[in-house]
């Protein structure tokens, strides 16, 4: 186990070392408009029906979008859950910008028991300053702030689901003193939309520290993120566990003349520090295919590094449409 910990820590450090020198180049590339949005615009030229849809439903003051995602999951021997299919997401999103720098965003997910995801009022009087109020994602973790259609794998890393704050009611502000630098913070309830007395998030205190580095350069993608937590729940006798997780992702866009294709490799490690739970280290291989600019097919093959027997391998796939 110590060898695995050293190996995963070394991978994370290597990714940070490689990604940080490339970050200025990536920021300049994004600012010049040579990122993904330009590719999408170029692809949509040959999609007249999509162009008609965008012209009818998208403008500055009102834009309507949707995301539908189905997931398949198979493992030869499952300790938990069952093999099969599920509707992972069925979302509608509306938003826009109005006079005076004010804007709004509403998002629902009909695959959930509680459908409301986002209900936000935005205010951006200048290009370098903005604020938000309502129900939305707390500004913590690069991977969690990535929109659902742009997640590189079938699901996010383990540490994201275990530690990262999710959507909460509160306020936030962001300021960009210079191009490429943004400072953002907020105040939230800390436990979703309400504060029931039995909510575990309302008991004790939680400290989270995170760091990440991500860069796209040409056909290559490199990213890494680490999150440490200290959760004080002394009232229930569990002490103060200190969970820790990190991941390293490497991706490459295949040089094809047709539909865009991407291969990925991820090291995903998480230690819960709760009771006898040993944690989990996963090696994930991924393949993404975009038949059109709004349809994506993903395949993931997951190998648990601490017990790599074939019966523990996992195959996941999804098909999603997002516009």
FISENU-106935 format. One record per residue: x, y, z of N, C-alpha, C, O in turn; residue in one letter. Coordinates in steps of 0.02 Angstrom, whole numbers, plus 32768, in hexadecimal, padded with zeros to 4 digits. Example, Ala and Ser with C-alpha at 12.3 -4.5 7.8 and 13.67 -1.06 7.14 Angstrom:
82947EE4818682677F1F818682947F5B818682C87F5A81A7A/82827F90816282AC7FCB816582858002818A829E80398192S/
This chain:
802A7FC48000800080008000802C803F8000801B80717FE0X/8065803C802580918076802680AE80837FE180B780BC7FCCX/80BE804C7FBD80D880547F7980A680767F4C80B880A27F25X/806680627F51803280827F29802B80CB7F3A802280F57F0EX/802F80DB7F7B802981217F908061814A7F74805681827F5BX/809F812F7F7880D881547F5C80D0815D7F1180DE81927EF6X/80B981287EEF80B0812B7EA6807D815F7E92808881877E65X/804381607EB4800F818F7EA3802381D67EB3801382057E8EX/804781E07EEC805F82237EFD8091823B7ECA809182767EB7X/80BD820F7EB380EE82227E8080CC82357E3F80E182657E1EX/809782117E2C807282227DEF805482687DF48057828F7DC5X/803782777E2E801882B87E38804D82EF7E34804283227E12X/808682E57E5580BB83177E5380D683217E0D80E483597DF8X/80DD82EA7DE780F582EF7DA280C583177D7780DA83407D4FX/8084830A7D7F8052832E7D57805483797D66804F83A27D39X/805A838A7DA7805E83D17DB9809D83F07D9A809A84287D80X/80D483CC7D9D811383E77D82810E83F47D37812884267D1FX/80EE83C67D1380E783CE7CCB80B384017CB780BA84257C86X/807D84057CDF804484307CCB805184797CD9803C84A37CB2X/807284897D11807984CF7D2480A084F87CF0808A85307CE1X/80D884E07CD480FA85087CA080D185127C6280DC85427C3DX/80A084E67C54807884EB7C18803B85177C21801C852A7BEFX/802A85287C5F7FEC854D7C6D7FE885907C497FB4859F7C2DX/801F85BA7C48801985F97C24800985F07BDA7FE286167BBEX/802685BC7BBB801885AF7B747FCF859E7B6B7FAE85B67B3CX/7FB485747B987F6E85607B927F40859B7B9C7F0E85A27B79X/7F5185C77BCD7F2786017BD97F27862F7B9C7EF2864A7B89X/7F6186387B7E7F6586637B427F3D86457B097F1C86697AE3X/7F4186037B027F1B85E27ACD7ED185EB7AD77EAC85F87AA7X/7EBA85E47B167E7385ED7B257E5D86347B177E27863F7AFBX/7E8786647B2B7E7486AA7B227E7186BD7AD87E4B86EA7AC6X/7E99869D7AAF7E9A86AE7A687E62868E7A417E5A869A7A05X/7E3986657A647DFF86477A437E0F86087A1D7DE985F579F0X/7E4885E87A2D7E5A85AB7A097E49856C7A307E6485377A22X/7E1D85727A627E0A85397A8B7DD385127A6C7DC985137A2FX/7DAD84ED7A987D7984C07A807D4084E47A5F7D2284C87A31X/7D2F85227A747CF585437A577CFE854F7A0D7CCE854C79E7X/7D3C855D79F77D47856779B07D3D852879897D2185297952X/7D5484EE79A57D4A84AF79837D00849E797D7CEA84867949X/7CD984AC79B37C92849D79B17C7084C7797B7C4484AE7958X/7C84850679767C65853279447C75851878FE7C4A851A78D1X/7CB3850078F47CC684E678B37C9F84A778A27C8A849E7869X/7C95847B78D47C71843D78C77C28844A78B87C0A8428788EX/7C0A847D78DA7BC3848878D37BB084A4788E7B7584A5787DX/7BE384BB78677BD584D478247BB4849D77FA7B8A84AC77D0X/7BC7845E78067BAC842777DF7B71840678027B5E83CE77F1X/7B53842878337B1A840D78577AE0844078537AD384647883X/7ABE8443781A7A8B847678107A51847278427A3684A67855X/7A3D843678567A06843178867A1A844C78CA79F1846D78EBX/7A58844078DF7A70845C791E7A7384A7791A7A6284CA794AX/7A8A84C278E17A8C850A78D87A46852878DE7A3D855D78FDX/7A15850878BF79D0852178C479B7851F790C7995854D7922X/79C884EA793079B484E4797679D3851C79A079B1853B79C9X/7A13852779977A35855C79BC7A1985A179AC7A1185CA79D9X/7A0A85AD796D79EE85EE795A79A985F9797A799786327989X/798485C37983794185C9799F794085CE79EB791485EF7A07X/797185AE7A0D796D85A87A5679A685C97A7B79A885C67AB9X/79D685E77A597A0F86037A7C7A1D864A7A657A2886577A29X/7A1C86787A957A3286BC7A897A4E86D87ACA7A5286B47AFBX/7A6087187ACB7A8187347B067A5487367B437A6B87297B7AX/7A1487467B3A79E8874F7B7379C287107B8679A6870D7BBDX/79BF86DE7B5B799F869F7B6C79BD86667B4379BF86687B06X/79D686347B6779F485FA7B4679DB85BB7B6979DE85B67BA6X/79C3858D7B4179A9854E7B5C79D485147B4479E4850F7B09X/79E784E97B727A1184AF7B6179F884717B8479CE84747BB0X/7A1384377B6F79FE83F77B8B7A3983C77B8D7A6883CD7B65X/7A3583987BBB7A6783627BC07A4283227BD27A1E831F7C03X/7A4C82EE7BA97A3182AC7BB67A6B827B7BB57A9182787B85X/7A7182547BEB7AAA82267BF07A9381E37C0D7A7481E07C42X/7AA381AD7BE97A96816A7C017AD881467C0E7B07814D7BE7X/7ADB811E7C437B1980FD7C587B0F80B27C5D7ADC809B7C77X/7B40808C7C457B4280437C4E7B7D80327C7B7BB3804F7C75X/7B7380017CA87BA67FF07CD97BA87FA47CE17B757F847CEEX/7BE47F867CD97BEA7F3D7CE07C2A7F2B7D067C5F7F487CFAX/7C237EFB7D347C5C7EE07D597C4F7E967D647C187E847D79X/7C807E697D567C737E217D5D7C5A7E0D7DA27C2A7DE77DA8X/7C7A7E277DD77C647E197E1C7C5C7E5C7E407C8D7E7F7E4CX/7C1E7E6C7E517C107EAD7E707C037EA47EBB7BD47E817ECDX/7C2C7EC47EE67C1D7EC27F2D7BE17EED7F3F7BBD7EE07F6FX/7BD67F227F177B9E7F4F7F237B7E7F627EE07BA07F647EADX/7B3D7F6F7EE17B1B7F847EA57B0D7F4B7E767B197F107E86X/7AF37F5C7E3C7AE17F2A7E0A7AF97F427DC57B007F7E7DB9X/7B057F127D987B157F237D547AD77F397D2F7A9F7F237D3EX/7AE07F677D007AA67F7C7CD97AAC7FC37CC07AE47FDD7CB7X/7A737FE17CB37A7080237C947A4B80547CC37A21803F7CECX/7A5B80937CBC7A3880C67CE27A3681077CBC7A6281167C94X/7A02812E7CC979FE81727CAF7A24819E7CDF7A0A81AE7D15X/7A6081B37CCC7A8981DA7CFA7A7482237CFE7A7582417D34X/7A6182407CC57A4F82877CC47A1882937C907A1882757C5AX/79EA82BF7CA379B682D77C7479A8831F7C86797A832E7CACX/79D1834B7C6C79D283917C8379B883C27C4F79BE83B87C13X/799B83F87C69798A84337C4379AA846F7C6579AA84757CA2X/79C5849C7C3C79E684D77C5879D185157C3179CF85147BF4X/79C1854A7C5679AF858A7C3779D785C17C5979E485BE7C96X/79EB85F27C337A11862A7C4F7A1986617C1D7A08865A7BE2X/7A3286997C357A3D86D27C087A57870E7C2E7A5E870D7C6BX/7A6587427C087A7D87827C237A4C87B97C127A3687BF7BD9X/7A3B87E17C457A0B88177C3B7A2D885A7C447A6A885E7C4AX/7A0688907C457A2288D37C4A7A4588DF7C8D7A3488C07CBFX/7A76890C7C8B7A9889217CC87AC988EF7CE37ADF88F57D1CX/7ADB88BC7CBC7B0B888A7CD37AEC88517CFA7B1188267D13X/7AAA884F7CFF7A8888197D247A7B87DD7CF77A7187E47CBAX/7A7B87A27D157A6E87657CF07A5087307D1C7A46873B7D58X/7A4086F77D007A1F86C27D257A31867E7D077A4786787CCEX/7A27864A7D317A3086067D1A7A0285D87D427A0085DC7D7FX/79DE85AD7D1F79B4857A7D3D79C585377D1E79CB85327CE0X/79CD85037D4779DD84C17D2C79B8848C7D5479B8848D7D92X/799A845D7D31797784267D51799283E37D3879AF83E07D02X/798883AF7D5F799B836C7D4C7962833D7D5F7958832F7D99X/793E83257D2C790382FC7D38791482B47D4A78E7828C7D59X/795582A27D4A7969825F7D5F7970825B7DAA797D82257DC5X/796982937DCD797182947E16792E829D7E3978FE82B47E1BX/792C828A7E7878F082937E9F78E182DD7EA978A882F37EA4X/791683047EB77910834D7EBB792D83697E7B796983657E6FX/790283867E51791683977E0D794083D67E09796783DD7DD9X/793A84057E38795B84457E3179A6843F7E3F79BA84277E75X/79D084537E107A1884537E187A3384997E267A5684A47E57X/7A2384C87DFA7A3D850C7DFF7A04853E7DFB79D585367DD4X/7A0885727E2479DA85AB7E217A0385E77E377A0985F57E72X/7A1E860B7E067A51863D7E137A3F86807DF47A2586847DBCX/7A4D86B67E1A7A4B86FA7DFF7A9387127DFC7AB787117E2EX/7AA987287DC27AEE87407DB87AEF878B7DAE7ABF87A97D94X/7B2687AA7DC27B3087F27DB77B7887FD7DA27BA687EE7DC8X/7B8288187D667BC588247D4C7BC8886A7D2E7BBF88727CF2X/7BD4889C7D587BD488E17D407C1088F17D127C0B891C7CE7X/7C4888CE7D1C7C8488D87CF37CA088947CE07C8C88607CFBX/7CD088957CB17CEF88567C9B7D1988367CD37D2287F97CD2X/7D32885E7D027D5F88447D357D3E88347D777D6188207DA6X/7CFD883D7D7D7CDC88307DBE7C9688157DB37C73882A7D85X/7C8387E67DDD7C4087C97DD97C2C87A87E1A7C5787967E42X/7BEB879F7E237BD2877D7E5E7B9687527E4E7B76875C7E1AX/7B8887237E7A7B4F86F57E717B2C86EA7EB37B4C86ED7EE8X/7AEB86DD7EB07AC486CD7EEC7A9086997ED97A72869D7EA4X/7A8586697F067A5386357EF97A6E85F07F097A9685E87F36X/7A5785BF7EE37A6C857A7EEA7A9A85697EAF7A84856A7E76X/7AD985587EBE7B09854A7E897B4585267EA67B4A851D7EE3X/7B7485127E7B7BAF84EF7E917BDE851C7EB87BED85547EA3X/7BF485057EF27C2785297F187C6885297EEF7C7984F67ED2X/7C8C85617EEE7CC885667EC47D0485417EE27D3385607EFCX/7D0284FE7EDF7D3884D57EFA7D4084987ECD7D1084757EBFX/7D7D848C7EB67D8F84537E8C7D8284607E427D49846B7E2DX/7DB8845E7E1B7DB384667DD37D8584327DB47D5A84427D8BX/7D8E83F37DC87D6983BC7DA97D1E83C27DB67CF683B47D89X/7D0B83D87DF27CC383DC7E007CA384177DDD7C6884147DCBX/7CC9844C7DD27CAD84877DB07CA7847D7D657C8484A47D43X/7CC8844A7D497CBE843A7D027C7684257CF87C5B83FD7D1EX/7C56843F7CC47C10842E7CB77C0983E47CA67C3783C57C8CX/7BCF83C87CB57BC4837F7CAE7BD483667C677BF283307C62X/7BC283887C317BD1836D7BEE7C1B836A7BDE7C2F83467BB0X/7C4483907C047C8C83947BF47CB783677C217CF483697C1CX/7C9883407C4D7CBF83127C777CDF82DD7C4A7CBE82C07C1FX/7D2082D17C537D4782A87C257D39825D7C2C7D4282387BFCX/7D2282477C677D1682007C727CCD81F57C847CA782257C8CX/7CBA81B67C8A7C7681A47CA07C7481AC7CEC7C7C817C7D11X/7C6A81E87D037C6C81F77D4A7CAC821B7D5D7CDF82157D3BX/7CA982407D947CE282667DAC7D0D823C7DDB7CF882067DF0X/7D4A82547DEC7D75822E7E197D5682237E5E7D2782467E72X/7D7081F27E827D5481DF7EC37D5482197EF57D2282237F18X/7D8A823F7EF87D8F82747F2A7D5C82AA7F1E7D4782CC7F4DX/7D4782B47EE07D1582E77ED17CD282D57EF27CB282FF7F11X/7CBE82977EEA7C7F82827F087C81827E7F537C4E82867F75X/7CBD82717F6F7CC382667FB77CCC82A77FDF7CB282AC8016X/7CF082D87FC47D0383127FED7CEA83557FD37CDC83827FFBX/7CE4835C7F927CD8839F7F767C9383BA7F897C6283967F83X/7C8F83F97FA07C4E84187FAB7C2684197F697C4384247F34X/7BE6840F7F6E7BBE840B7F317B97844C7F297BB184827F35X/7B5984467F147B3084827F0C7B1484987F4F7AFA84707F76X/7B1A84D97F5D7B0284F57F9C7AE085387F8E7AE985567F5AX/7AB8854E7FBF7A9A85907FBB7ACB85C27FDB7AE385B78013X/7AD985F87FB87B0786297FD37B1686607FA17AF1866A7F71X/7B4C86837FAD7B6386B97F827BAD86AF7F727BD186917F9AX/7BC286C77F397C0986C37F287C1B87007EFE7BF087207EE0X/7C5C870F7EFC7C7587467ED47CB687317EB47CDC87087ECFX/7CC4874D7E797D02873E7E557D1F877E7E397CFA87A97E1FX/7D6087867E3D7D8287C17E227DBF87AA7DFC7DE3877C7E11X/7DCB87CA7DC37E0687BB7D997E3287F97D957E2788247D6BX/7E6487FE7DC17E8E883A7DC27EB888427D837EC6887A7D6DX/7ECD880A7D667EF3880A7D277EDB87D07CFC7EC087A07D17X/7EE587D37CBB7ED1879B7C8F7EF2875A7CA47F2F87587CB0X/7ECB87257CA97EE586E47CBC7EE686D67D067EF7869F7D1BX/7ED387087D2F7ED286FF7D787E8C870F7D927E7387467D85X/7E6D86E17DB67E2B86EC7DD37E2B86D67E1B7E4286A07E2CX/7E1087017E467E0786F27E8D7DBD86EA7E9A7D9587167E87X/7DA986B37EB97D6286A67EC37D5686897F087D7E86607F20X/7D20869E7F287D0F86857F6A7CC5868B7F767CA286AC7F4FX/7CAC866C7FAB7C65866E7FB97C55865B80007C7F86418024X/7C17866780137BFC865380547BBC862B80467B9086428022X/7BB885EF80647B8185C180557B6685A380957B8785A380C9X/7B29858880907B0D856280C87B3A852880DB7B4185188116X/7B58850780A97B8584D080B67B63848C80B87B85845A80C3X/7B23848980AC7B01844880AD7AC88446807C7A91842E808CX/7AD4845F80417AA0845E800E7A6E849680177A8184CE8028X/7A2F8488800B79FD84BD800A79DE84CB804E79C58502805AX/79E0849A807C79C284A380BD79F1848C80F47A28847380E5X/79DE849481327A098481816A79E28456819C79D7846C81D4X/79CE8419818979AC83EE81BA79DB83DB81F37A1683D281E7X/79C183D3823179EC83C4826A7A15838582627A4B837F827EX/79FB8354823C7A1D831482357A51831381FD7A7282E181F3X/7A59834B81DA7A88834D81A27ACF834681BD7AE5836E81E7X/7AF4831381A47B37830781BC7B65834181AD7B96834C81D1X/7B57836781787B8183A081667B7B83D881997BA68404819CX/7B4683D881C17B3B840D81F27B5983FC82367B5284248265X/7B7983C2823D7B9683AC827C7BE183B182787C008396824AX/7C0083D382A97C4883D982A97C61840B82767C3D84398263X/7C9F840382617CBE843182317CE4840A81FC7CF783D08207X/7CEF842B81C47D13840B818C7D44843C816E7D3384768161X/7D81842581647DB5844D81437DCA842881047DDB83ED8106X/7DC8844B80CB7DDD842E808C7E148459806D7E0E8497806BX/7E48843A80547E7E845C80317E8784397FEE7E8C83FC7FEBX/7E8A845F7FB87E9184417F767EC284667F4B7ECE84A27F54X/7EDF84437F1B7F0C84617EE97F03843B7EA87EF983FF7EA8X/7F0584607E707EFF843E7E2F7F2584647DFA7F34849F7E01X/7F3584417DC57F55845E7D8A7F3D84377D4D7F4083FA7D4CX/7F25845B7D1B7F0B843C7CDE7F2284657CA17F2484A27CA3X/7F3284427C6C7F4884657C307F36843B7BF27F3C83FE7BF2X/7F20845E7BBE7F1684407B7B7F4A845F7B4D7F4E849D7B48X/7F7084377B2A7FA184517AFB7F9F84267ABC7FB683EC7ABDX/7F8484427A867F7D841C7A4A7F4E83E17A557F1683EB7A6DX/7F6483A67A437F3B836A7A4B7F3F834D7A917F1C831D7AA1X/7F6B83687ABC7F78834B7AFD7F51836D7B357F4583A97B33X/7F3F83467B667F1E835D7BA37F4283407BDF7F5183057BE1X/7F51836B7C107F7183557C4E7F5183797C887F4983B67C87X/7F3F83537CBB7F1F83727CF57F2C834B7D347F35830E7D32X/7F2C836E7D6D7F34834E7DAE7F1283787DE37F0F83B57DDEX/7EF883577E167ED7837A7E4C7EDE83507E8C7EDB83137E89X/7EE883727EC57EEC83517F067EC183777F387EC083B47F37X/7E9E83527F637E7383717F957E7E834C7FD87E7B830F7FDCX/7E8A8374800C7E92835A80507E598374807A7E4383AD8073X/7E40834980A77E0A835D80D37E18834C811B7E39831A812AX/7DFE837581477DFE8365818F7DB7837081A87D9E83A881A7X/7D97833A81BD7D51833D81D07D4B832F821B7D5982F78232X/7D37836182407D31835C82897CE9834C829C7CBD83778299X/7CDE830D82AE7C9C82F882C57CA282D8830A7C8B82A18316X/7CC382FD83377CD382E283797C9482CF83A07C9782A583CCX/7C5C82EF83907C1F82E083B57C07829983AB7BE6827D83D7X/7C17827A83727BFF823683667C35820183757C2B81C68367X/7C6D821883927CA181E983A77CCE81D0836F7CF681A3837BX/7CC881EB83347CF181D282FC7D3381F882F57D5A81E982C8X/7D3F822883217D7D824D831E7D7F827E82E47D4B829A82D1X/7DBB828982C87DC382B882917DE7829682577E23829E8250X/7DC38270822E7DE3824F81F57E00828281C47DE782BA81BEX/7E35826D81A17E56829981717E5A8277812D7E8F825D811AX/7E23827681097E24825680C67E4E827E80957E5782BA809CX/7E68825B80637E92827A80307E8982557FEF7E8582187FEDX/7E86827B7FB97E80825D7F787EA082877F427EA782C47F4AX/7EB382687F0C7ECE828D7ED37EC682647E947EB882287E96X/7ED082857E5C7ECD82637E1B7EFD82857DEB7F0D82C07DF2X/7F13825F7DBA7F3D82787D837F1E825F7D427F1082237D3BX/7F14828C7D137EF4827A7CD37F21828D7C987F3D82C47C96X/7F28825F7C697F4D826C7C2B7F1F825A7BF17F0182257BF1X/7F1982887BC17EED827B7B887F0D828F7B477F3B82B97B45X/7EF682717B107F11827F7ACE7EDA82797A9A7EB782477A97X/7ED282AD7A717EA282AC7A397EC2828879FD7EF6829D79E5X/7EA2825379E77EBD822D79AF7EB98255796E7E8882787963X/7EED825179447EEE827779057EC3825678D07EDD823278A5X/7E83826078D37E54824378A37E35827A78797E2F82B3788EX/7E208268783C7E018298780F7DB6829B78187D9682CA7800X/7D99826A783A7D51826878457D3D828178897D5382B7789EX/7D14825B78AC7CFC826E78EE7D368273791F7D66824D791BX/7D3182A2794D7D6482AB797F7D67826E79AD7D33825479C2X/7DA4825779BD7DAF821E79E97DE6822F7A1B7E1782517A09X/7DDE82187A587E0E82287A8D7E1A81EA7AB87DEB81C57AC8X/7E5981DF7ACA7E6B81A97AF97E8681CA7B397EA881FD7B36X/7E7881AA7B727E8B81C67BB27EA481907BE17E9481557BDAX/7ECC81A67C127EE3817A7C477EE181A27C887EF881DB7C8AX/7EC581847CBC7EBF81A87CFC7ED4817B7D367EC281407D39X/7EFB81987D647F0981797DA57EDD819D7DD87EE381DA7DE0X/7EB281787DFA7E8081947E287E8881747E6C7E7881387E74X/7EA081997E9E7EAE817D7EE07E8881A37F167E8281E07F13X/7E6E817D7F467E4A819C7F7E7E5081717FBC7E4781347FBAX/7E5F81917FF57E62817180367E30819380637E3681CF806FX/7DFF816E807D7DC9818D80A37DDD819B80EB7DC281CA8109X/7E0B817481087E20817C814E7DE58174817E7DE3819481B2X/7DB5814A816B7D7B813D81957D7980F481A87D7180C9817CX/7D8180E581E87D7D80A081FE7DB2807481DD7DEC808681D9X/7D9B803A81C37DC9800B81A47DCC801481587DED7FED8136X/7DAA8046813E7DA9805080F57DF0805E80DC7E0E808F80F1X/7E0B803480AF7E50803C80997E59807080637E9280848054X/7E24808680457E2A80B3800D7E29808D7FCB7E2180507FCAX/7E3380B17F957E2F80927F537E5C80B67F227E5B80F37F1EX/7E84808F7EFD7EAE80AA7EC77E97808A7E867E96804D7E80X/7E8480B47E557E69809B7E167E9380B27DDC7EAA80EB7DDAX/7E9D80867DAC7EBB80977D6C7E8480927D387E66805E7D2FX/7E7780CA7D157E3D80CE7CE87E5680E07CA27E7881127C98X/7E4380B77C727E5080C67C2B7E0F80DD7C0C7DDA80BF7C17X/7E1281127BE47DD6812D7BC77DDB813A7B7C7E1281467B62X/7DA281367B5B7D9E81467B137D5F816F7B087D28815A7B1CX/7D6681A97AE87D2E81D57AD97D2681DE7A8E7D5881E67A6AX/7CE881DD7A777CD881E77A307CA0821A7A2A7C6E82157A4EX/7CA9824A79FD7C76827D79EF7C5C827379A87C7A828F7979X/7C26824D799D7C0B824679597BF48288793C7BFA82937900X/7BDA82B579677BC982F979537BE18327798B7BFB830F79BDX/7BD8836879837BEF839679B57BC6839479F57BDB83B07A28X/7B8B837479F47B6083737A307B56832C7A4B7B3583247A7EX/7B7282F97A2B7B6A82B47A417BAF82997A547BDF82A07A2FX/7BB382797A8E7BF1825C7AA57BE582157ABF7BB482087AE1X/7C1481E87AAE7C1381A37AC77C5481987AED7C8A81A87AD5X/7C4E817C7B2A7C8881717B557C8C81287B6A7C5981087B78X/7CCA810E7B6B7CD780CB7B867D0F80D07BB97D4280F07BACX/7D0680B17BF37D3980AF7C287D4580687C3E7D1680417C47X/7D8580567C467D9780157C627DBC80247CA37DF180447CA3X/7DA2800B7CDA7DBA801C7D1D7DDB7FE07D3D7DBD7FAA7D42X/7E1A7FE87D537E3F7FB37D767E517FCB7DBC7E757FFD7DC2X/7E3A7FAA7DF17E4E7FBC7E357E957FA57E427EA37F697E40X/7EC27FD47E517F097FC47E577F187F987E947F487F727E93X/7EF07F9D7EC97EFF7F777F067EE67F2F7F027EFB7F057F29X/7EB97F217ED47EA17EDD7ECA7E8D7ED77E817E537EDF7E6FX/7EBF7EC97E567EB67ECD7E0E7E9C7E8C7DEF7EA37E837DB2X/7E7F7E607E167E627E237DFA7E2C7E357DC87E097E677DD0X/7E257E0C7D937DF87E1D7D5C7DB07E277D747D8D7E517D59X/7D9A7E017DA57D557E077DBD7D477E4C7DDA7D0D7E607DE1X/7D7B7E717DEB7D727EB47E067D777EEB7DD17D6B7F267DE0X/7D877ED87D947D897F0A7D5E7D427F227D4F7D117EFF7D5CX/7D3F7F5E7D347CFD7F7D7D297CFC7F9F7CE57D2C7FC27CD2X/7CC67F957CC07CBD7FB57C7F7C827FE57C847C4B7FD17C98X/7C8D80247C727C5980567C747C5580787C307C8780817C0EX/7C19808C7C1D7C0F80AF7BDD7BD480DE7BE47BA780D37C0DX/7BD581127BBC7B9A813E7BBB7B92815D7B767BC181607B4EX/7B5581727B697B4481987B2D7B2081D77B457AF181D37B6CX/7B3682107B2C7B16824E7B427B0C827D7B077B33827E7AD7X/7AD682A37B0C7AC882D87ADB7AC083197B027A99831C7B32X/7AE5834B7AEE7AE4838B7B127AE683C47AE07B1083C57AB3X/7AB883F47AE87AB9842F7ABD7AA3846C7AE67AA084A37ACBX/
